[in-house]
């Protein structure tokens, strides 16, 4: 994972660790399980042991679910626009390690070794719970997560990431798979960097994001053109860049 992505992941994790509402919900659920004693724990465990069991089990399960949700939110940002679906994918994937982790917790308290089939069955059982966890977490905390990922300014310039021979005036940026293609007056280079982070590192270069995958410098725009009802930017090197509907009005105002 590249350094900016790691920073983004750490900021999202800090949102959870510092949220009183999150911890209040966690403790409330632990107490409900400890008091009601589901899955035979009421009969097999005294009160103190039962509380410790559910506390550890939920702490492990929630930690895995949060980690996978945040990682998916960071790694899938170029593939999926909606944070909810990125986090949901991470939560569902987390069900498998959660199933095996529950098996280890059961072994620690009961001494019964965890089998592969038993852990896999626990993972299937955890699947809808992980989906519910993601849904509730997103409703309660998505605004805080979005604010946290947008707060920290970059410490590096985008040009500093390029090879010396490619460092020139910024002309345009484009998404290329997991990379951002940086085009300057002296060449082009693929940088392993999220597009959103690249936009934060352009410094004072005047320009406009015209598409979810494209940014162009003002000085590099030759003209606006239409093609079958779609707006395109024609750059000075002959490249045609699509303009999405959400940026069309600003593009017309700026370049039309």
PEDACOR-V178005 format. One record per residue. N is the residue number from 1. OMEGA is omega in whole degrees, 0 to 359 (NA if undefined). NEAR is the number of other C-alpha atoms within 12 Angstrom. Layout:
# PEDACOR-V178005
N_OMEGA_NEAR + N_OMEGA_NEAR
This chain:
# PEDACOR-V178005
1_182_17 + 2_187_18 + 3_178_19 + 4_178_31 + 5_178_30 + 6_178_21 + 7_179_27 + 8_179_35 + 9_180_31 + 10_179_24 + 11_179_28 + 12_179_36 + 13_179_31 + 14_177_23 + 15_180_29 + 16_185_32 + 17_185_22 + 18_184_17 + 19_179_20 + 20_181_15 + 21_179_19 + 22_181_27 + 23_176_20 + 24_177_15 + 25_180_20 + 26_181_29 + 27_179_22 + 28_180_18 + 29_177_23 + 30_179_27 + 31_179_23 + 32_180_19 + 33_181_26 + 34_181_30 + 35_183_24 + 36_177_19 + 37_180_25 + 38_176_19 + 39_175_14 + 40_182_13 + 41_178_24 + 42_182_21 + 43_188_15 + 44_185_16 + 45_171_22 + 46_189_17 + 47_182_19 + 48_179_17 + 49_180_21 + 50_178_30 + 51_179_29 + 52_180_26 + 53_182_33 + 54_177_36 + 55_181_27 + 56_182_26 + 57_180_31 + 58_179_35 + 59_179_24 + 60_183_26 + 61_180_36 + 62_180_39 + 63_179_29 + 64_181_32 + 65_179_40 + 66_182_41 + 67_181_33 + 68_178_33 + 69_182_41 + 70_178_44 + 71_179_32 + 72_178_34 + 73_180_39 + 74_188_44 + 75_185_32 + 76_186_27 + 77_179_34 + 78_183_27 + 79_182_22 + 80_180_18 + 81_188_17 + 82_177_19 + 83_183_32 + 84_183_32 + 85_176_25 + 86_180_30 + 87_179_41 + 88_178_35 + 89_179_32 + 90_180_33 + 91_181_41 + 92_176_34 + 93_181_30 + 94_182_38 + 95_182_40 + 96_177_31 + 97_177_32 + 98_178_37 + 99_179_37 + 100_178_31 + 101_177_33 + 102_177_38 + 103_178_30 + 104_177_27 + 105_177_27 + 106_179_27 + 107_181_19 + 108_183_18 + 109_185_24 + 110_183_18 + 111_178_11 + 112_182_13 + 113_181_18 + 114_177_23 + 115_179_18 + 116_181_18 + 117_179_15 + 118_179_22 + 119_179_26 + 120_177_22 + 121_177_21 + 122_179_29 + 123_178_28 + 124_178_23 + 125_182_20 + 126_186_31 + 127_179_28 + 128_178_20 + 129_177_26 + 130_178_37 + 131_178_29 + 132_178_20 + 133_180_35 + 134_182_38 + 135_181_26 + 136_180_21 + 137_180_34 + 138_180_29 + 139_187_18 + 140_194_20 + 141_185_30 + 142_179_28 + 143_178_17 + 144_180_25 + 145_180_33 + 146_179_24 + 147_182_16 + 148_182_23 + 149_180_32 + 150_188_21 + 151_192_17 + 152_179_19 + 153_180_20 + 154_178_23 + 155_183_17 + 156_173_20 + 157_180_20 + 158_180_39 + 159_179_35 + 160_181_21 + 161_184_28 + 162_172_28 + 163_185_18 + 164_183_14 + 165_181_16 + 166_183_24 + 167_179_22 + 168_178_24 + 169_178_29 + 170_179_38 + 171_180_36 + 172_177_45 + 173_178_42 + 174_176_38 + 175_176_32 + 176_184_21 + 177_181_19 + 178_183_23 + 179_168_26 + 180_177_30 + 181_180_34 + 182_179_42 + 183_179_33 + 184_178_31 + 185_182_21 + 186_178_18 + 187_180_22 + 188_184_26 + 189_175_30 + 190_182_27 + 191_178_30 + 192_187_25 + 193_176_38 + 194_182_38 + 195_180_38 + 196_178_32 + 197_177_36 + 198_180_38 + 199_180_38 + 200_185_27 + 201_181_26 + 202_177_35 + 203_184_21 + 204_181_16 + 205_179_24 + 206_180_20 + 207_185_26 + 208_169_35 + 209_185_35 + 210_183_35 + 211_179_27 + 212_184_28 + 213_185_33 + 214_170_33 + 215_181_39 + 216_178_43 + 217_180_36 + 218_185_27 + 219_183_23 + 220_183_31 + 221_177_31 + 222_182_22 + 223_169_24 + 224_177_29 + 225_178_23 + 226_178_18 + 227_182_14 + 228_178_7 + 229_180_12 + 230_179_16 + 231_178_28 + 232_172_32 + 233_175_39 + 234_182_28 + 235_184_25 + 236_176_20 + 237_175_20 + 238_180_13 + 239_175_21 + 240_184_26 + 241_180_37 + 242_176_30 + 243_181_32 + 244_185_23 + 245_184_18 + 246_180_15 + 247_187_24 + 248_183_26 + 249_180_17 + 250_179_20 + 251_178_32 + 252_180_23 + 253_186_11 + 254_187_22 + 255_187_28 + 256_NA_19
